[in-house]
Amino acid sequence: MPSFDEEWAGLHAAARDTSTAPVPATRLNSAEGQGAAPDLELRGEQLAAVGQGADALADALDRAGPPHLSALGAHETAHATPSQTQHVFALGGTVGNPAFRSVRAKIALALPCLVLVMLTVASCSPSDEQPAPSEAPLISAESICGGTLNEPAATDLRTLTGTQQFRESTVPSAPPVDLEEFLTTLRASDFGHENFCRIYLPQEKLDFATTAFGWTEEAPADFTPEPGHMLFDTGASAFTDGNTTSIYFPCRVEGASGSVISARLYDSSQGAGPLQISIVNSVSRAVADGLGCLEESGLVEGRPERRTG
């Protein structure tokens, strides 16, 4: 049987060595054949990740020293029952000194627990993933509404709102406005208006303006605006009505539910006018172009002229 000093040297080396793989399993078996602990296999590369913990354990063994452990083991053995003294603790395949069994078992079982704790902490450490944004991105007037505003319309939007940047949504994860996706929806639409784009000011939770499109059979005829409302020369009919700006333009698309498109801009400014008609006319041209009816639409380039008389 190995001497106590030999057992101590073997245990100290096992605690200090974290570079070999795999480390033999630690077993705990009783004479009654009950309570067998499962094998714990810890590979060297895993132990290497927690080498500091293993070093700390070895330093603790240095401070305790063989005489202290020998006395403790002898004390526990002296007060153990016959069945308890029959327990065998194996580390690295070597049978331990009976006076050293209790302390050695505790150390042997503590080392795997230390490794598991350290690996758990490492797995919960922060990753390189970027946190989710808290707000939807700010974009320029030229990029709002899927980039459908031409230069004059982008300038008019900045003038109308007094700001340089906008949002298309208040939801951080909302996808950007997609003209092609909207055109697919509009082709299949058969009732009312479909919202195309919402425009939000940087600090606002409610939209400042919304553009929408729908099918109809004909443009309104002989429209007489109320005082303060305006008529414009673009499309088949264009006018302001309170806070709503409307343009009707012909657009024949196979399978569509109408032959005329009604374009709307709803905004929260104090009365619609030339700035709003410029914006909705630009977006309407992008929609008509996407549907293949820009030439027949009658939608003018640039800012529409106000009709007088």
Backbone torsions as a table, in degrees:
resi	resn	phi	psi	omega
1	MET	NA	135.5	-179.8
2	PRO	-62.9	149.0	177.8
3	SER	-71.1	166.1	179.5
4	PHE	-61.3	-41.2	-179.5
5	ASP	-64.0	-37.7	178.1
6	GLU	-65.9	-40.7	177.6
7	GLU	-62.9	-43.2	-180.0
8	TRP	-60.8	-43.7	-179.9
9	ALA	-63.0	-40.2	179.0
10	GLY	-65.2	-41.4	179.8
11	LEU	-66.2	-43.4	179.9
12	HIS	-61.1	-40.8	180.0
13	ALA	-66.8	-37.7	179.9
14	ALA	-66.0	-38.3	179.7
15	ALA	-70.3	-35.3	-176.2
16	ARG	-80.0	-29.3	-173.7
17	ASP	-85.6	109.6	177.5
18	THR	-118.0	19.5	-175.6
19	SER	-109.7	-12.2	-177.9
20	THR	-91.6	154.3	-178.7
21	ALA	-144.7	140.6	-11.7
22	PRO	-86.4	158.8	174.4
23	VAL	-78.7	134.7	-178.3
24	PRO	-58.2	153.3	-178.5
25	ALA	-68.3	152.0	174.3
26	THR	-102.0	128.5	-175.8
27	ARG	-121.3	148.9	174.6
28	LEU	-133.7	111.9	-179.0
29	ASN	-125.6	145.2	178.4
30	SER	-107.6	159.0	-179.2
31	ALA	-67.1	-26.2	-179.4
32	GLU	-79.1	-7.3	178.1
33	GLY	79.8	15.2	-179.4
34	GLN	-117.6	160.9	175.2
35	GLY	71.5	28.8	179.7
36	ALA	-67.2	123.8	-179.8
37	ALA	-80.1	146.7	178.7
38	PRO	-67.8	153.4	176.3
39	ASP	-65.1	141.7	176.2
40	LEU	-119.8	110.3	179.7
41	GLU	-107.4	121.4	-178.7
42	LEU	-121.8	117.9	-177.6
43	ARG	-79.4	154.6	-174.3
44	GLY	-59.6	-36.9	-177.9
45	GLU	-67.4	-28.9	176.2
46	GLN	-71.1	-42.9	179.1
47	LEU	-65.2	-32.9	-179.9
48	ALA	-61.8	-31.8	-179.7
49	ALA	-68.2	-19.6	179.6
50	VAL	-122.0	38.4	-178.6
51	GLY	-59.0	-33.6	179.3
52	GLN	-62.6	-38.1	178.6
53	GLY	-65.6	-39.2	178.6
54	ALA	-66.8	-39.2	177.3
55	ASP	-62.6	-40.8	179.5
56	ALA	-62.7	-38.7	179.0
57	LEU	-65.5	-41.8	178.9
58	ALA	-65.0	-38.3	176.7
59	ASP	-63.0	-36.4	177.6
60	ALA	-64.6	-37.5	177.3
61	LEU	-64.7	-38.0	178.7
62	ASP	-61.9	-43.7	-178.1
63	ARG	-67.7	-37.8	-178.6
64	ALA	-68.1	-47.8	177.1
65	GLY	76.3	153.3	-178.5
66	PRO	-60.0	-41.9	-177.2
67	PRO	-59.7	-41.7	-178.2
68	HIS	-65.3	-45.4	-179.3
69	LEU	-66.1	-37.2	179.9
70	SER	-63.3	-42.2	-179.9
71	ALA	-67.2	-41.3	179.8
72	LEU	-64.5	-43.5	179.1
73	GLY	-63.3	-40.3	179.0
74	ALA	-64.8	-38.0	179.7
75	HIS	-64.1	-46.0	-179.2
76	GLU	-66.1	-37.1	-179.5
77	THR	-66.8	-37.8	-178.1
78	ALA	-65.4	-28.7	-176.8
79	HIS	-104.4	9.4	-178.4
80	ALA	-87.4	155.7	174.9
81	THR	-78.3	164.2	-179.8
82	PRO	-57.5	-39.4	-178.2
83	SER	-68.9	-33.5	-179.4
84	GLN	-68.5	-35.7	-178.6
85	THR	-72.6	-9.5	178.2
86	GLN	-87.3	-5.8	178.7
87	HIS	-62.8	140.7	179.0
88	VAL	-119.2	128.5	178.4
89	PHE	-115.3	124.5	-177.6
90	ALA	-115.9	131.3	174.5
91	LEU	-131.8	119.9	-178.5
92	GLY	68.4	21.0	175.8
93	GLY	82.4	9.6	-177.4
94	THR	-110.0	132.4	178.5
95	VAL	-77.6	131.1	-174.3
96	GLY	-84.2	162.8	173.0
97	ASN	-63.6	134.5	-178.5
98	PRO	-55.6	-35.9	-178.7
99	ALA	-72.6	-12.4	-174.2
100	PHE	-109.8	-1.1	-169.3
101	ARG	-62.5	-48.3	-172.6
102	SER	-61.7	-51.4	-178.3
103	VAL	-65.3	-40.6	-179.8
104	ARG	-62.7	-38.8	179.2
105	ALA	-64.3	-41.5	-179.6
106	LYS	-63.2	-42.7	179.6
107	ILE	-66.9	-43.1	-178.1
108	ALA	-62.6	-37.7	179.2
109	LEU	-79.8	-26.3	-178.8
110	ALA	-73.1	-32.6	-177.1
111	LEU	-62.3	-48.2	175.7
112	PRO	-59.9	-38.1	179.6
113	CYS	-62.8	-40.4	178.8
114	LEU	-60.9	-43.3	-179.9
115	VAL	-63.2	-44.6	-179.1
116	LEU	-62.6	-40.8	178.8
117	VAL	-63.3	-45.2	-178.3
118	MET	-64.8	-39.6	178.4
119	LEU	-67.1	-36.0	178.0
120	THR	-64.4	-43.7	179.0
121	VAL	-62.4	-41.5	-179.1
122	ALA	-64.4	-37.4	-178.9
123	SER	-70.2	-19.4	-179.0
124	CYS	-98.0	4.5	-178.4
125	SER	-69.8	154.0	-178.3
126	PRO	-59.4	141.8	179.3
127	SER	-95.6	-178.1	-179.5
128	ASP	-86.6	2.6	-178.0
129	GLU	-67.1	141.4	179.0
130	GLN	-79.6	141.1	178.4
131	PRO	-66.1	151.9	179.0
132	ALA	-64.9	140.6	-179.2
133	PRO	-65.1	148.7	-179.9
134	SER	-89.1	-15.0	179.8
135	GLU	-141.8	154.7	174.5
136	ALA	-65.1	149.8	-175.7
137	PRO	-67.7	149.0	173.1
138	LEU	-85.7	136.6	-179.6
139	ILE	-133.3	164.7	-177.1
140	SER	-79.9	168.4	176.9
141	ALA	-63.6	-33.4	178.9
142	GLU	-69.2	-22.3	-177.9
143	SER	-99.0	-16.0	-177.2
144	ILE	-64.9	152.4	177.9
145	CYS	57.4	42.8	176.9
146	GLY	68.5	22.5	178.8
147	GLY	73.3	29.5	-175.9
148	THR	-91.3	-2.1	179.3
149	LEU	-89.7	125.4	174.0
150	ASN	-75.9	177.8	-174.3
151	GLU	-60.1	-46.4	177.9
152	PRO	-61.6	-41.1	-178.3
153	ALA	-67.9	-38.1	177.4
154	ALA	-63.6	-41.5	176.8
155	THR	-63.0	-41.9	-179.8
156	ASP	-66.2	-34.4	177.4
157	LEU	-66.1	-42.3	177.7
158	ARG	-64.0	-39.5	178.7
159	THR	-65.9	-42.1	-177.3
160	LEU	-65.7	-37.7	-174.3
161	THR	-99.1	-21.3	-177.1
162	GLY	73.1	21.5	178.6
163	THR	-136.9	163.1	-175.5
164	GLN	-102.4	-20.5	-174.9
165	GLN	-129.9	155.7	-172.2
166	PHE	-144.2	168.9	172.6
167	ARG	-125.3	152.0	176.1
168	GLU	-96.9	-9.1	-179.1
169	SER	-160.5	162.7	171.9
170	THR	-99.4	-1.7	179.6
171	VAL	-93.3	118.0	-176.1
172	PRO	-56.5	-35.1	-175.3
173	SER	-92.1	3.9	-178.2
174	ALA	-65.4	137.2	178.7
175	PRO	-71.9	156.3	177.6
176	PRO	-67.2	157.8	177.9
177	VAL	-62.5	134.3	-177.6
178	ASP	-122.6	113.9	-177.1
179	LEU	-63.3	-44.7	-178.1
180	GLU	-61.8	-39.7	178.1
181	GLU	-65.0	-39.7	178.8
182	PHE	-66.3	-39.9	-179.9
183	LEU	-61.5	-36.6	176.1
184	THR	-62.4	-42.7	178.1
185	THR	-65.2	-42.9	-177.3
186	LEU	-65.9	-39.1	179.6
187	ARG	-59.0	-35.5	-177.3
188	ALA	-91.3	-4.0	-176.1
189	SER	-74.0	139.2	178.9
190	ASP	-132.9	9.1	-179.2
191	PHE	-153.4	131.9	174.0
192	GLY	64.6	-160.7	-178.4
193	HIS	-106.8	142.7	175.7
194	GLU	-101.9	125.2	177.5
195	ASN	-67.9	129.7	178.1
196	PHE	-98.5	-49.6	-173.2
197	CYS	-149.4	137.5	171.9
198	ARG	-109.6	140.9	-179.2
199	ILE	-116.8	121.2	180.0
200	TYR	-112.4	140.6	171.4
201	LEU	-79.9	156.3	-170.3
202	PRO	-52.5	-41.5	-174.1
203	GLN	-102.8	9.3	-174.4
204	GLU	-103.7	146.0	176.7
205	LYS	-97.3	-18.4	176.7
206	LEU	-102.8	144.2	-177.0
207	ASP	-68.8	143.2	176.7
208	PHE	-79.5	-38.9	-178.0
209	ALA	-149.6	154.2	177.9
210	THR	-138.1	134.8	173.8
211	THR	-105.6	141.9	-178.0
212	ALA	-146.8	153.2	-177.4
213	PHE	-137.8	145.6	177.0
214	GLY	-154.4	164.7	-178.1
215	TRP	-93.9	145.9	172.8
216	THR	-147.6	170.9	-177.0
217	GLU	-89.0	-27.0	-178.5
218	GLU	-157.9	157.7	177.2
219	ALA	-82.2	150.5	178.8
220	PRO	-63.0	137.8	-179.0
221	ALA	-107.5	151.5	176.5
222	ASP	54.1	44.3	179.6
223	PHE	-76.9	126.3	178.8
224	THR	-113.5	109.4	-177.1
225	PRO	-70.1	150.8	174.3
226	GLU	-75.2	165.1	178.2
227	PRO	-55.0	132.4	-178.4
228	GLY	94.4	-18.1	177.0
229	HIS	-87.9	163.8	-172.4
230	MET	-135.8	150.5	171.9
231	LEU	-109.4	148.3	-178.9
232	PHE	-134.9	153.9	179.9
233	ASP	-94.4	92.4	173.2
234	THR	-166.4	144.7	-178.2
235	GLY	63.3	-156.1	177.6
236	ALA	-83.8	-30.5	-179.3
237	SER	-161.7	137.2	-179.5
238	ALA	-148.3	133.6	-176.3
239	PHE	-163.5	164.1	172.7
240	THR	-107.9	146.0	-178.2
241	ASP	-143.9	90.1	-175.0
242	GLY	69.4	-123.7	178.8
243	ASN	-96.4	17.0	179.6
244	THR	-116.9	133.4	175.7
245	THR	-114.0	129.9	-174.3
246	SER	-127.4	141.1	171.6
247	ILE	-133.7	130.8	172.9
248	TYR	-110.4	132.1	178.2
249	PHE	-144.0	142.6	180.0
250	PRO	-68.2	140.4	179.7
251	CYS	-158.8	101.1	-178.9
252	ARG	-93.9	114.8	-179.4
253	VAL	-127.4	128.8	-179.2
254	GLU	-58.2	129.0	178.4
255	GLY	86.9	-6.5	-179.1
256	ALA	-74.4	157.1	-177.1
257	SER	-83.3	-0.7	177.9
258	GLY	-156.7	175.5	-179.8
259	SER	-114.6	-0.6	179.0
260	VAL	-131.0	140.0	177.8
261	ILE	-104.9	133.8	173.7
262	SER	-101.1	117.3	178.8
263	ALA	-105.1	135.9	-178.1
264	ARG	-129.8	146.7	169.2
265	LEU	-129.6	116.3	175.6
266	TYR	-103.2	127.5	179.0
267	ASP	-139.6	164.6	-174.8
268	SER	-101.6	16.6	177.3
269	SER	-77.4	172.9	-178.7
270	GLN	-86.6	77.7	177.7
271	GLY	93.0	132.3	-179.9
272	ALA	-83.5	159.6	-177.8
273	GLY	-168.2	-153.4	-176.0
274	PRO	-59.4	-33.6	-179.6
275	LEU	-66.2	-42.9	-179.7
276	GLN	-67.7	-40.9	-179.3
277	ILE	-65.1	-33.1	177.3
278	SER	-63.5	-41.7	-178.3
279	ILE	-67.5	-51.4	-176.3
280	VAL	-68.8	-29.7	177.3
281	ASN	-66.3	-39.5	179.3
282	SER	-65.8	-44.4	179.1
283	VAL	-65.3	-38.5	179.8
284	SER	-62.7	-38.9	178.2
285	ARG	-63.0	-39.5	178.8
286	ALA	-65.5	-39.8	178.6
287	VAL	-67.2	-46.1	179.9
288	ALA	-61.8	-39.4	178.2
289	ASP	-64.1	-41.8	179.2
290	GLY	-66.2	-30.8	179.3
291	LEU	-88.0	-7.2	178.3
292	GLY	83.5	22.5	-178.2
293	CYS	-124.7	21.5	-176.6
294	LEU	-61.5	-40.2	-176.3
295	GLU	-64.1	-39.7	-178.2
296	GLU	-84.7	-9.5	-172.5
297	SER	-70.3	-30.2	-176.9
298	GLY	76.8	11.1	179.4
299	LEU	-77.7	125.8	-175.2
300	VAL	-80.9	157.1	172.3
301	GLU	-80.4	153.9	178.1
302	GLY	70.5	-152.0	-177.3
303	ARG	-87.0	128.2	175.7
304	PRO	-65.8	144.9	179.0
305	GLU	-84.0	142.5	177.0
306	ARG	-74.9	137.7	179.4
307	ARG	-86.4	134.1	179.2
308	THR	-118.2	155.8	176.2
309	GLY	82.3	NA	NA
